[in-house]
Amino acid sequence: MSLHTAPDECSYPNAPNTLKNGASSLDTALRELKRRGEHRQFAILERDANTPPSAAFYGLVEATHAKSPQITLSKDVKIWCSNDYLGMSRNPKVKAAMIAAIEESGVGAGGTRNISGTSIHHVALELSLAKLYQKEAAAIFTSGYNANAATLGVLGRLLPNCIIFSDALNHASMIAGIKRSGAQTKIWRHNDVEHLAQLLKEAPPDTAKLIAMESVYSMDGDIGPLEKVCDLADAHNAYLYVDEVHAVGLYGDHGGGITEQLGLTDRIDVIEGTLGKAYGVMGGYISASRTIVDAVRSFAPEYIFTTALSPALAAGALASVTQLANSNEERHLHRKNVNRLKEELIIRGLAFMDGPSHIVPVIIGDPNRCVVAAQKLLEDFNIYVQPIVYPTVPRGTERLRLTPSPFHNEQSILDLCDALEHVLKSL
Ligand SMILES: Cc1ncc(COP(=O)(O)O)c(C=O)c1O
């Protein structure tokens, strides 16, 4: 597909009525965002499943307008910032499972999980995710965001006088759940176990406690001190909740994540993950005890009051989880390219945050320069890396976040480094 047009019969309403109360404040907020270089740009891409990581780039959403809906092909680019870390979105087994499920069941679930929307595909996936972590049960959601918001929202509300101890860099979806739960919250400095220990010690011994953290932090690529936090959770009789969104599929012999790699799965009460990144599909999940899963299923609005994930997505995700539980090949190729990219950056003296994970952040430190760097990569070198600005990362740490995949090759790594060298110098 190279040309998209809106249907002829579309009728276009007038421009938003700026006389409505408060309308000018939207313009003001957007102007201010643009002035700070923090206005979000959305690239229009059509990824090519046959030649990853290639895609057709059609410009920015901001440049489109419903009154002149023609979007023409701009150019072919190489994507260097996808969270489809292992390319599972185009894996033949995953695609075949989804096509078969669509042929059998149609495309939509047809209801909420509670009202006719639970299919055999959903349940098979949940059983497989419970097995992956050797837990009693699992529940899937329409996104990892919803899994976090739902589970932390319910646990913080139902556990009596619960205090949630939340790492300072936890994801927005965890913060949303924690806030909505109404539980008292203590923020511990990022990855600082001594600070966490001190906060736990100060809390009343008989109150319910829940520690919430991530394994791989998505923007810095560092890894949480899981072993030490497990010890603290045991010592203070606290629940431990770990977001493994950027680790599932990628770490551990069966793709269970960092908790599997470190042999800690049975010490963690709730493991949360996504089906939309390394698993390449869409949706989120938790794996935990039957009681926790039942409580979340029973009390979380994100589980009850929304149409269930498409059965085809569940079938595709199951194929992906199964593949990555039985094969290390994808993880091996991925790691090889991650290491090779880091090596080449070091050889050329290009600075990046060299953490233990697969995420390679190149800090630019200014929003406007970050946007210009990304523009130059795209315009001059056909390389697409989305600039990452506040509030995704703190101000002053704006960055290009590079994510190698198994499909980047030696030449594409060299091309990226050539381009980065040129662009960073020109800044
Ligand atoms: C740490 C973390 N948790 C949760 C999510 C949400 O996952 P999903 O994209 O499946 O909604 C993200 C998304 O980027 C994330 O980075």
The ligand as a Gaussian input file, in Angstrom:
#p B3LYP/6-31G(d) Opt

LIG

0 1
 C        7.899000      -0.342000      32.260000
 C        6.638000      -0.391000      31.470000
 N        5.552000      -0.955000      32.022000
 C        4.389000      -1.026000      31.355000
 C        4.264000      -0.530000      30.074000
 C        2.963000      -0.651000      29.363000
 O        2.968000      -1.779000      28.520000
 P        2.064000      -1.800000      27.218000
 O        2.824000      -1.083000      26.148000
 O        1.817000      -3.231000      26.934000
 O        0.801000      -1.066000      27.580000
 C        5.369000       0.055000      29.452000
 C        5.236000       0.578000      28.065000
 O        6.065000       1.124000      27.450000
 C        6.588000       0.136000      30.172000
 O        7.663000       0.703000      29.621000

